[in-house]
Amino acid sequence: MSKAVKLYQISRKVHKWAGLILSVVFMFVALTGLLLIFYTPLGLGTPLKTGTKADLSQSVTIDKVVSITTSQELPGLT
């Protein structure tokens, strides 16, 4: 056999096995993605709970957050 034929046969084998391996990986990703999408409708988890609405006066300003964070004396914040 010529070099071209051998190279063609090897490339077909590599392509076949790479395709089979990658198809298993992609099927795993697809199945886990479907489980994440339909987690609650399938009865695997509880429905999401939403919080209550808060008044805007209960919010914390960014200045207050910065002062609380810097008062903690955490490493890397100085």
N, CA and C atoms as an extended XYZ file, in Angstrom:
234
Properties=species:S:1:pos:R:3:atomname:S:1:resname:S:1:resid:I:1 pbc="F F F"
N         0.837       -1.181        0.000 N   MET     1
C         0.000        0.000        0.000 CA  MET     1
C         0.882        1.245        0.000 C   MET     1
N         0.338        2.261       -0.588 N   SER     2
C         1.101        3.507       -0.642 CA  SER     2
C         0.961        4.274        0.672 C   SER     2
N         1.802        5.283        0.838 N   LYS     3
C         1.762        6.100        2.047 CA  LYS     3
C         0.429        6.818        2.177 C   LYS     3
N        -0.117        7.271        1.070 N   ALA     4
C        -1.374        8.018        1.085 CA  ALA     4
C        -2.514        7.134        1.578 C   ALA     4
N        -2.537        5.892        1.160 N   VAL     5
C        -3.600        4.971        1.576 CA  VAL     5
C        -3.472        4.671        3.070 C   VAL     5
N        -2.255        4.427        3.538 N   LYS     6
C        -2.050        4.168        4.966 CA  LYS     6
C        -2.465        5.373        5.806 C   LYS     6
N        -2.071        6.557        5.350 N   LEU     7
C        -2.443        7.772        6.063 CA  LEU     7
C        -3.962        7.941        6.080 C   LEU     7
N        -4.611        7.622        4.979 N   TYR     8
C        -6.069        7.707        4.889 CA  TYR     8
C        -6.726        6.733        5.870 C   TYR     8
N        -6.241        5.517        5.942 N   GLN     9
C        -6.816        4.519        6.845 CA  GLN     9
C        -6.613        4.913        8.308 C   GLN     9
N        -5.424        5.396        8.625 N   ILE    10
C        -5.155        5.819        9.999 CA  ILE    10
C        -6.027        7.016       10.369 C   ILE    10
N        -6.146        7.965        9.459 N   SER    11
C        -6.959        9.145        9.769 CA  SER    11
C        -8.427        8.776        9.944 C   SER    11
N        -8.910        7.801        9.207 N   ARG    12
C       -10.301        7.358        9.386 CA  ARG    12
C       -10.500        6.692       10.740 C   ARG    12
N        -9.528        5.869       11.164 N   LYS    13
C        -9.629        5.231       12.481 CA  LYS    13
C        -9.592        6.264       13.601 C   LYS    13
N        -8.672        7.210       13.498 N   VAL    14
C        -8.563        8.254       14.507 CA  VAL    14
C        -9.850        9.078       14.544 C   VAL    14
N       -10.379        9.413       13.388 N   HIS    15
C       -11.603       10.197       13.310 CA  HIS    15
C       -12.775        9.440       13.916 C   HIS    15
N       -12.839        8.136       13.646 N   LYS    16
C       -13.936        7.321       14.190 CA  LYS    16
C       -13.874        7.261       15.715 C   LYS    16
N       -12.708        6.977       16.266 N   TRP    17
C       -12.587        6.844       17.712 CA  TRP    17
C       -12.713        8.192       18.418 C   TRP    17
N       -12.183        9.230       17.831 N   ALA    18
C       -12.341       10.562       18.423 CA  ALA    18
C       -13.811       10.963       18.430 C   ALA    18
N       -14.509       10.640       17.352 N   GLY    19
C       -15.942       10.936       17.286 CA  GLY    19
C       -16.740       10.158       18.310 C   GLY    19
N       -16.411        8.891       18.503 N   LEU    20
C       -17.125        8.088       19.494 CA  LEU    20
C       -16.884        8.608       20.911 C   LEU    20
N       -15.642        8.923       21.214 N   ILE    21
C       -15.319        9.417       22.557 CA  ILE    21
C       -15.989       10.772       22.806 C   ILE    21
N       -15.895       11.667       21.831 N   LEU    22
C       -16.510       12.984       22.002 CA  LEU    22
C       -18.031       12.895       22.056 C   LEU    22
N       -18.618       11.949       21.341 N   SER    23
C       -20.077       11.814       21.403 CA  SER    23
C       -20.525       11.375       22.792 C   SER    23
N       -19.745       10.542       23.453 N   VAL    24
C       -20.080       10.146       24.827 CA  VAL    24
C       -19.997       11.362       25.753 C   VAL    24
N       -18.964       12.168       25.581 N   VAL    25
C       -18.815       13.367       26.402 CA  VAL    25
C       -19.984       14.326       26.168 C   VAL    25
N       -20.323       14.571       24.912 N   PHE    26
C       -21.417       15.487       24.603 CA  PHE    26
C       -22.764       14.955       25.074 C   PHE    26
N       -22.965       13.653       25.010 N   MET    27
C       -24.217       13.080       25.519 CA  MET    27
C       -24.307       13.267       27.026 C   MET    27
N       -23.194       13.126       27.738 N   PHE    28
C       -23.178       13.351       29.183 CA  PHE    28
C       -23.528       14.797       29.497 C   PHE    28
N       -22.942       15.720       28.759 N   VAL    29
C       -23.235       17.140       28.964 CA  VAL    29
C       -24.708       17.425       28.670 C   VAL    29
N       -25.230       16.853       27.613 N   ALA    30
C       -26.630       17.074       27.252 CA  ALA    30
C       -27.573       16.503       28.309 C   ALA    30
N       -27.298       15.308       28.789 N   LEU    31
C       -28.177       14.697       29.790 CA  LEU    31
C       -28.140       15.454       31.111 C   LEU    31
N       -26.965       15.870       31.544 N   THR    32
C       -26.910       16.629       32.789 CA  THR    32
C       -27.558       17.996       32.618 C   THR    32
N       -27.443       18.578       31.449 N   GLY    33
C       -28.120       19.849       31.175 CA  GLY    33
C       -29.624       19.693       31.219 C   GLY    33
N       -30.132       18.608       30.653 N   LEU    34
C       -31.575       18.357       30.713 CA  LEU    34
C       -32.045       18.143       32.140 C   LEU    34
N       -31.235       17.469       32.936 N   LEU    35
C       -31.605       17.296       34.344 CA  LEU    35
C       -31.662       18.636       35.063 C   LEU    35
N       -30.726       19.526       34.762 N   LEU    36
C       -30.752       20.839       35.391 CA  LEU    36
C       -31.973       21.644       34.953 C   LEU    36
N       -32.339       21.534       33.688 N   ILE    37
C       -33.492       22.282       33.189 CA  ILE    37
C       -34.785       21.765       33.800 C   ILE    37
N       -34.943       20.456       33.846 N   PHE    38
C       -36.202       19.866       34.293 CA  PHE    38
C       -36.100       19.286       35.702 C   PHE    38
N       -35.228       19.841       36.533 N   TYR    39
C       -35.013       19.342       37.891 CA  TYR    39
C       -36.298       19.385       38.713 C   TYR    39
N       -36.950       20.518       38.749 N   THR    40
C       -38.178       20.656       39.540 CA  THR    40
C       -39.367       19.950       38.890 C   THR    40
N       -39.617       20.125       37.581 N   PRO    41
C       -40.780       19.442       36.988 CA  PRO    41
C       -40.720       17.911       37.076 C   PRO    41
N       -39.526       17.352       37.142 N   LEU    42
C       -39.415       15.895       37.263 CA  LEU    42
C       -39.621       15.420       38.692 C   LEU    42
N       -39.767       16.347       39.611 N   GLY    43
C       -39.976       15.988       41.006 CA  GLY    43
C       -38.697       15.653       41.739 C   GLY    43
N       -37.577       16.085       41.204 N   LEU    44
C       -36.294       15.799       41.846 CA  LEU    44
C       -35.939       16.829       42.905 C   LEU    44
N       -36.579       17.966       42.887 N   GLY    45
C       -36.262       19.012       43.852 CA  GLY    45
C       -37.500       19.807       44.213 C   GLY    45
N       -37.348       20.675       45.171 N   THR    46
C       -38.459       21.517       45.597 CA  THR    46
C       -38.510       22.765       44.728 C   THR    46
N       -39.683       23.345       44.591 N   PRO    47
C       -39.779       24.574       43.798 CA  PRO    47
C       -38.986       25.706       44.447 C   PRO    47
N       -38.552       26.633       43.630 N   LEU    48
C       -37.802       27.762       44.145 CA  LEU    48
C       -38.703       28.648       44.980 C   LEU    48
N       -38.158       29.164       46.050 N   LYS    49
C       -38.914       30.065       46.911 CA  LYS    49
C       -38.436       31.483       46.668 C   LYS    49
N       -39.375       32.391       46.633 N   THR    50
C       -39.015       33.794       46.443 CA  THR    50
C       -39.171       34.531       47.758 C   THR    50
N       -38.390       35.557       47.925 N   GLY    51
C       -38.434       36.344       49.152 CA  GLY    51
C       -39.561       37.358       49.122 C   GLY    51
N       -39.695       38.074       50.197 N   THR    52
C       -40.709       39.122       50.263 CA  THR    52
C       -40.110       40.422       49.754 C   THR    52
N       -40.960       41.306       49.347 N   LYS    53
C       -40.494       42.598       48.855 CA  LYS    53
C       -40.081       43.462       50.032 C   LYS    53
N       -38.977       44.150       49.870 N   ALA    54
C       -38.467       45.026       50.929 CA  ALA    54
C       -38.633       46.475       50.506 C   ALA    54
N       -38.733       47.325       51.490 N   ASP    55
C       -38.818       48.752       51.246 CA  ASP    55
C       -37.424       49.273       50.898 C   ASP    55
N       -37.373       50.294       50.071 N   LEU    56
C       -36.087       50.847       49.654 CA  LEU    56
C       -35.317       51.441       50.828 C   LEU    56
N       -36.012       51.822       51.876 N   SER    57
C       -35.332       52.395       53.037 CA  SER    57
C       -34.516       51.346       53.794 C   SER    57
N       -34.760       50.073       53.529 N   GLN    58
C       -34.026       49.000       54.196 CA  GLN    58
C       -32.730       48.653       53.476 C   GLN    58
N       -32.458       49.284       52.345 N   SER    59
C       -31.261       48.954       51.582 CA  SER    59
C       -30.022       49.541       52.243 C   SER    59
N       -28.881       49.005       51.899 N   VAL    60
C       -27.601       49.444       52.451 CA  VAL    60
C       -26.835       50.151       51.339 C   VAL    60
N       -26.281       51.319       51.656 N   THR    61
C       -25.529       52.063       50.641 CA  THR    61
C       -24.163       51.421       50.434 C   THR    61
N       -23.567       51.729       49.302 N   ILE    62
C       -22.252       51.178       48.986 CA  ILE    62
C       -21.199       51.712       49.954 C   ILE    62
N       -21.374       52.948       50.422 N   ASP    63
C       -20.423       53.498       51.399 CA  ASP    63
C       -20.443       52.700       52.700 C   ASP    63
N       -21.622       52.272       53.119 N   LYS    64
C       -21.746       51.470       54.336 CA  LYS    64
C       -21.074       50.101       54.139 C   LYS    64
N       -21.256       49.521       52.967 N   VAL    65
C       -20.636       48.227       52.670 CA  VAL    65
C       -19.115       48.350       52.697 C   VAL    65
N       -18.584       49.406       52.097 N   VAL    66
C       -17.134       49.608       52.072 CA  VAL    66
C       -16.604       49.826       53.479 C   VAL    66
N       -17.303       50.611       54.288 N   SER    67
C       -16.817       50.866       55.650 CA  SER    67
C       -16.848       49.595       56.500 C   SER    67
N       -17.855       48.769       56.331 N   ILE    68
C       -17.914       47.506       57.074 CA  ILE    68
C       -16.787       46.584       56.629 C   ILE    68
N       -16.546       46.531       55.325 N   THR    69
C       -15.514       45.639       54.789 CA  THR    69
C       -14.123       46.071       55.241 C   THR    69
N       -13.851       47.352       55.169 N   THR    70
C       -12.518       47.821       55.554 CA  THR    70
C       -12.294       47.756       57.061 C   THR    70
N       -13.348       47.790       57.849 N   SER    71
C       -13.190       47.702       59.300 CA  SER    71
C       -12.876       46.272       59.751 C   SER    71
N       -13.062       45.298       58.872 N   GLN    72
C       -12.793       43.893       59.209 CA  GLN    72
C       -11.297       43.593       59.243 C   GLN    72
N       -10.488       44.441       58.672 N   GLU    73
C        -9.043       44.264       58.580 CA  GLU    73
C        -8.670       42.905       57.953 C   GLU    73
N        -9.310       42.628       56.846 N   LEU    74
C        -9.032       41.390       56.113 CA  LEU    74
C        -7.757       41.557       55.291 C   LEU    74
N        -6.999       40.491       55.113 N   PRO    75
C        -5.762       40.596       54.324 CA  PRO    75
C        -6.059       40.928       52.864 C   PRO    75
N        -5.288       41.820       52.302 N   GLY    76
C        -5.427       42.161       50.901 CA  GLY    76
C        -6.371       43.311       50.631 C   GLY    76
N        -6.990       43.893       51.671 N   LEU    77
C        -7.915       44.994       51.468 CA  LEU    77
C        -7.315       46.346       51.829 C   LEU    77
N        -6.066       46.359       52.228 N   THR    78
C        -5.459       47.636       52.627 CA  THR    78
C        -4.789       48.305       51.456 C   THR    78
